[in-house]
């Protein structure tokens, strides 16, 4: 287990380092659009964000999930692994992080709109069955 855990890009990574990598690559605007955290929009700084994420476990887990899926582009977690916090997930030996996903505010907003539309369609189909 420890050997597999060491293949997790979050293993041993400080929250401040993770945030710095994301901000350096994506910038505050893209992170604010993608993650929808207030700390990314109102006078953002690494220090204030670290403070927020240390206090807010669900937000830190969402940020770490974004880091794994979009920045490191690690394989999608199985249902069993998805139930675990991102720092506790394992990856098979030999799986290497890939280049970060290129994101724009427009691409994020389009993706969010598609997800909202799909959710609305599923909800309306479900309510018609009743």
C-alpha positions as CSV (number, residue, x, y, z in Angstrom):
1,X,0.0,0.0,0.0
2,X,2.8,2.5,0.9
3,X,4.5,1.8,-2.4
4,X,1.3,2.5,-4.3
5,X,0.6,5.6,-2.2
6,X,3.9,7.0,-3.2
7,X,2.7,6.9,-6.8
8,X,0.0,9.4,-5.9
9,X,1.2,12.8,-7.0
10,X,-0.3,14.2,-3.8
11,X,1.9,12.0,-1.6
12,X,4.2,14.3,0.4
13,X,3.0,17.4,-1.5
14,X,2.4,20.5,0.7
15,X,-0.9,22.4,0.1
16,X,1.1,25.6,-0.5
17,X,3.1,23.9,-3.3
18,X,0.0,22.4,-4.9
19,X,-1.7,25.9,-5.0
20,X,1.4,27.6,-6.3
21,X,1.7,25.0,-9.1
22,X,-2.0,25.5,-10.0
23,X,-1.9,29.3,-9.9
24,X,1.4,29.5,-11.9
25,X,-0.1,27.3,-14.6
26,X,-3.8,28.3,-14.7
27,X,-4.0,31.7,-13.0
28,X,-6.6,32.9,-10.5
29,X,-9.4,33.5,-13.1
30,X,-9.4,30.0,-14.5
31,X,-9.2,28.5,-11.0
32,X,-12.1,30.7,-9.8
33,X,-14.2,29.7,-12.9
34,X,-13.4,26.0,-12.5
35,X,-13.6,25.6,-8.8
36,X,-16.0,28.4,-7.8
37,X,-14.3,29.2,-4.5
38,X,-14.6,32.7,-3.2
39,X,-11.0,32.7,-2.0
40,X,-9.9,32.6,-5.7
41,X,-11.9,35.7,-6.6
42,X,-11.7,38.2,-3.7
43,X,-8.1,39.4,-3.3
44,X,-6.6,36.0,-3.9
45,X,-3.3,35.0,-2.4
46,X,-1.6,31.7,-1.7
47,X,-1.5,32.4,2.0
48,X,-5.3,33.2,2.3
49,X,-6.2,30.2,0.1
50,X,-4.0,27.8,2.2
51,X,-5.7,29.1,5.3
52,X,-9.2,28.5,3.8
53,X,-8.3,25.0,2.5
54,X,-6.8,23.9,5.8
55,X,-10.0,24.8,7.5
56,X,-12.4,23.4,4.9
57,X,-11.9,19.7,4.3
58,X,-14.5,19.3,1.5
59,X,-13.0,22.2,-0.4
60,X,-9.4,20.9,0.0
61,X,-10.6,17.5,-1.3
62,X,-12.3,19.1,-4.3
63,X,-9.1,21.1,-5.1
64,X,-6.9,18.0,-4.7
65,X,-9.3,16.1,-7.1
66,X,-8.9,18.9,-9.6
67,X,-5.1,18.7,-9.2
68,X,-5.1,15.0,-9.9
69,X,-7.6,15.0,-12.8
70,X,-6.9,18.2,-14.6
71,X,-3.3,19.2,-13.7
72,X,-1.7,15.8,-13.4
73,X,-4.3,14.0,-15.5
74,X,-4.1,10.8,-13.5
75,X,-6.6,8.0,-14.4
76,X,-10.2,8.4,-13.2
77,X,-10.7,6.8,-9.8
78,X,-12.9,3.7,-9.5
79,X,-16.1,4.0,-7.5
80,X,-14.3,2.4,-4.6
81,X,-11.3,4.8,-4.9
82,X,-13.6,7.8,-5.5
83,X,-15.1,7.3,-2.1
84,X,-11.6,8.0,-0.6
85,X,-10.1,11.4,-0.1
86,X,-7.7,12.2,-3.0
87,X,-4.6,11.9,-0.8
88,X,-5.5,8.4,0.1
89,X,-6.1,7.1,-3.4
90,X,-3.7,4.7,-4.9
91,X,-2.3,4.4,-8.5
92,X,-0.7,1.4,-10.0
93,X,3.1,1.6,-10.2
94,X,4.2,2.8,-13.6
95,X,1.4,5.3,-14.1
96,X,3.0,8.7,-14.7
97,X,1.3,12.1,-14.6
98,X,0.7,13.6,-18.0
99,X,0.9,17.2,-19.2
100,X,-1.7,19.5,-17.6
101,X,-5.0,19.9,-19.3
102,X,-5.2,23.2,-21.2
103,X,-8.2,25.1,-19.8
104,X,-9.8,28.5,-20.7
105,X,-12.6,30.3,-19.0
106,X,-14.7,29.6,-22.1
107,X,-14.0,25.9,-22.1
108,X,-14.8,25.6,-18.4
109,X,-18.1,27.5,-18.8
110,X,-19.1,25.4,-21.8
111,X,-18.3,22.2,-19.8
112,X,-20.3,23.4,-16.9
113,X,-23.3,24.4,-19.1
114,X,-23.2,20.9,-20.7
115,X,-23.1,19.3,-17.2
116,X,-26.0,21.4,-16.0
117,X,-28.1,20.6,-19.1
118,X,-27.4,16.9,-18.7
119,X,-28.4,17.1,-15.0
120,X,-31.6,19.0,-16.0
121,X,-32.5,16.3,-18.6
122,X,-31.9,13.5,-16.1
123,X,-34.0,15.3,-13.5
124,X,-36.9,15.9,-15.9
125,X,-36.9,12.3,-17.1
126,X,-36.9,11.1,-13.5
127,X,-39.8,13.4,-12.5
128,X,-41.9,12.3,-15.5
129,X,-41.6,8.7,-14.4
130,X,-43.4,9.4,-11.1
